[in-house]
Amino acid sequence: MSAARGDDELPLPADGQARLVVWLVADEELDWWKKADQRRKRAAVCTATAIVQLLEQSDSSTAALVKPSDVAVLTRQNKEAELVATALETRGVPAVVRGDKDVMRSEMASELSRILRAALSPHQDGSRRAALSTRLFGYDAEQLQTMSDADAERHLTLFSGLGDLWRRRGIAAWMAMLENSSDVLVRLAELPTGERFLTDLRHLFELLHVEEATEGLSPELLLRWFDGQQMSAAEVTQDERLYRLDKDDSAVQVVTVHKAKGLEFDFVFCPYLWSAFEPKKKESTQLLVRRSEGWVLVDSDQQDVSGDRLRKQSADLKEEIRLAYVALTRAMRRVTILAGPIGYGQKKSPVPPSGLDWLLRSEPLPDSLENWYVAMLEAKKESVGSCGHGEVLEQLCREKPEVISLCAVPVPTETTWNRGARADADLRARSAPILALDAWQMSSFSALARGWHEEQDRRDDVMNEAITIEGSGTAGGQEGQVPMAEFPRGTRAGNCLHDLLETWDFAEDPVELVRRSLRRHRLYSDESASAVQRMLEDLKSAQLESLQTPLSHVANDHRLSEWEFYLPLASTRITGTLLAEIFARHARTEDEVHYAGSLASLPGQAMAGLLTGYIDRLVHTDQRWAVLDWKSNFLGARRRDYSQAAMWACATSKHYVLQVHLYLVALRRYLGLFGTTATARSGCVVFMRGVQPRTSEGVLEIQPPESLLVELDELFASGSL
């Protein structure tokens, strides 16, 4: 076995071990490996101990840092995966299991059901107490016992409010509310398996929302459906209900070999290759066999099926060999396996011949797999000495010491991994080679602005998704409230609205289009559909002052949606300081002067090649053209929140202003190809939530001077700067 890439590209820890490490069980250790349950648990804790050592060794050495996400443990069965994950979590190593477990059978599903029931029955003291005892609320028995009347009244108000929120806004509003209640989620995440609970909670809310939206269920019917799904979880597991990864970017991945095909990991541990499919102790007399006439169900009490049973066992062994091959080829840097006489000499709890037994057999290639299986099964029952793993492995070590290392099985310890030490360590990155980089590339607006507002955008998304009970009310009952005030917020809602406007021609009845789009993005509710339909109607008559026309008169060609451009760039270095100087020279107002100054914070970037992007929609009348940029940002619930000043503040903080200027430069170049007198007149940032009919409210029009667009065009076209 040799790595496809060199050792420099795939560094190993400084422990002197090779790419293939084999833990060999010694004879004096066999007492730990006799009983079936004991040997599986032993394999799990030995593996967890070794992974802790690997991470700690990486922390203290100058070799490449090993993160938990670089490590995978491959198991044969889900129950083995759970053992490994538990052993890792106990030792402070985050772990995530990929398996076939149904989220409807999770602890969080049971607890969420109690919370939902309390929201629908807030006056039932028992329901409230059951909900408060869940991990989400965290009340213990003593706190429940000593609750005062004031506490009970407060909890009654809380669950009544939750029920009202559910009926008004749907189940999705609950998750948004929790996302905003950071103390609740932080408390949940800090539990020993808190990230698993948090992932399950989000997964369950999504399933509930999909069912609520597609079937139009009331809260009472949705709770009945949820309870029914939990009761039937043992009978059927749909793909969308399978456990999701909770923290795979920072955790050891524990996955069955069946699901590991096609995956690659830096470090792979295979502590169960010695195991094989074990028939139930009480074999059924019924056996499904394949004969010349096809598949037949036969009864072993009535006819001899020994030959059929042997063929089935041989077929199982072939599958074990295939899985062993899959497991051994998943690692990029190192694979570690457990071998030795595990399960040998055990007449009461024998382990059938495994794929590892076949690969490490000491005898010559047998005449048939069936004959070898029979002989090996009997030998394993009778004698520990029949295991040839050690003999074969020692020979391989002598022949290929640079490839394979033979080691003792790690002695299990309770030592935990100190993640804090890694965070506090003085880590030095390896020196990177100095390369002559070609700056030619395809860049975009986001590439120019990247890094400046990523964190702000992330915080905005969290806040936009948050819906608190306090301050929530019926939208229609508040004077000056915009129709989209109660529409969901965040990235998914923005993508939904953009997709809808990409294909709408501002003429057709949008009802069906709205319904499909909301369902596709899992946002459908009657209230959401009504709000979006009203917004579209308002958008049709919204005024574009620069073109002196309503939007529907100029935006009726959906072929001009998502207009992709490639703007040729000469080799130059685009810096925030350079952009600031150019914008300042052409500033006409105090606001424009201030925005020019803010551009200096943008990082510099050497660029050449193409600046690419998508303009949401081009519109024109006669020889006047404009670009439209749809924005779903939530600036507030009232019309006054979408004043020109508020929209300008948002557009400058997120550099939508720069984005519009780049779009206008691209459009200006495009129009220039035809030698016409057409002009790129303005860029319109349309805040969809604030649009009002027959006015320009909600539309921020940016009309830069021609001199500014000319200088920006020259900046990108010239390599002399």
KAKA-V817649 format. One line per field, one symbol per residue. ss: DSSP state (a for helix, b for strand, c for the rest). phi: phi as a letter, one per 30 degrees, with the letter a starting at -180 (. if undefined). psi: psi as a letter, one per 20 degrees, with the letter a starting at -180 (. if undefined). A space follows every 10 residues. Layout:
ss->???
phi->???
psi->???
//
This chain:
ss->cccccccccc cccccccccb bbbbccaaaa aaaccaaaaa aaaaaaaaaa aaaaaaaaaa cccccccaaa bbbbbccaaa aaaaaaaaaa ccccbbbbcc cbaaacaaaa aaaaaaaaaa ccccaaaaaa aacccccccc aaaaacccaa aaaaaaaaaa aaaaaaaaac caaaaaaaaa caaaaaaaac cccaaaaaaa aaaaaaaaaa aaaaacccaa aaaaaaaaaa acccccccaa abcccccccc cbbbbbaaaa ccccbbbbbb cccccccccc cccccbbbbb bccbbbbbbc cccccaaaaa aaaaaaaaaa aaaaaaaacc bbbbbbbbbc cccccccccc ccccaaaaac ccccccccaa aaaaaaaaaa aacaaaccaa aaaaaaaaac cccbbbbbcc ccccccccaa aaaacccccc cccccccccb bbbcaaaaac cccaaaaaaa aaaaaccccc ccccaaaccc bccccccccc aaaaaaaaaa aaaccccccc aaaaaaaaaa cccccaaaaa aaaaaaaaaa acbbccccbb aaaacccaaa bbbbbbbbbb bbbbcaaaaa aaaaacccca aaaaaaaaaa acccbbbbbb bbbbbbbbbb bccbbbbbbb bccccccbaa aacaaaaaaa aaaccaaaaa aaaaaaaaaa aaccccccbb bbbbbbbaaa ccccccccbb bbcccaaaaa aaaaaaaccc c
phi->.bddcddddb dcedcicddc ccdcddedcd edcddedddd dddddddddd dedddddddc ccdedccedd cbccbcbddd dddddddded cicdbbccac ddddcddddd dddddddddd bdddeddddd ddddddcidc dddddcdddd dddddddddd ddddddddcj dddddddddd cedddddddd decddddddd dddddddddd ddddcidded dddddddddd dcddcbbded cdecdcaddb bdccbdeecd eicbbdbbcb dbdddbdcdd dcddddbcbc bedjdbcccd dcadbedddd dddddddedd dddddeddcc cccabbbcbk ddidicddbd ceecddeddc dcddeddadd ddeddddddd ddbddddced dddddddddb ddcbbcbdde debcecdcdd dddcddccdd ddddcddddd accbedddcd jdbddddddd ddddddbcdd idadddccdi dddcdcdecj dddddddddd ddcdcibddd edddeddddd chbdaedddd ddddddddde cdccddchad dddbcccddc dhddbbcdbd dacdbddddd dddddcdcbd dddddedddd ddddadbajb cbabceacba bhcccbccbd bcecclcced dcdedddddd dddciddded dddddddddd dddciccdbd daccccdedc dbdibcdicc ccbddedddd ddeddddccc d
psi->pqqhrrhhhm qqqljjraho pppppqhiih hikgqghghg hghghggggh hghgghhhhj rjrpppqhii qqpprhqhhh ghgggghghh jjopqppoaj pphijrhhgg hhhhgghhhi lhiohhgghh ghirhhhkpr hghhhjprhh gghghggghg hggggghgir hhhghgghhh mhhghggghi qhkhhggggh gggghggggg ggghilqrgg hghgggghhh hjhihpoqgi iqpqphliik qppoqqhhii piqqqgpppn jkhirrpoqq hnpqippoqp ahjappoqoi hhrojhgghg hghhhhghhg gghggggiji qhgqpprpra lpiqknhhmq pqprhhgghk qirrprhqhg ggggghgghh hhphiipjgg gghhghhhhm hihppprqpp pprjpqpnhh hghiqnppqq pqqoqnppip rprrghhhiq hgjghghghg gghhipoqgp iqrpgijppj pqhjhjqqra gggghghghg ihipjjgqpj ghgggggggh jljpqhgggg ggghghghhh jqpohhilqq hhhikjniij qlopqooppr prooqhgggg gghhhjpirh ghgghghhhh iqqqppqqdp pqrppgpqqq pcjpqqppop pjqoiriqhi ikrhgghggg hhhjkhgggg ghghgghggg hhhikrjqqn grpooonhhj pqqkrjpioo ponqqhhghg hgghghhpji .
//
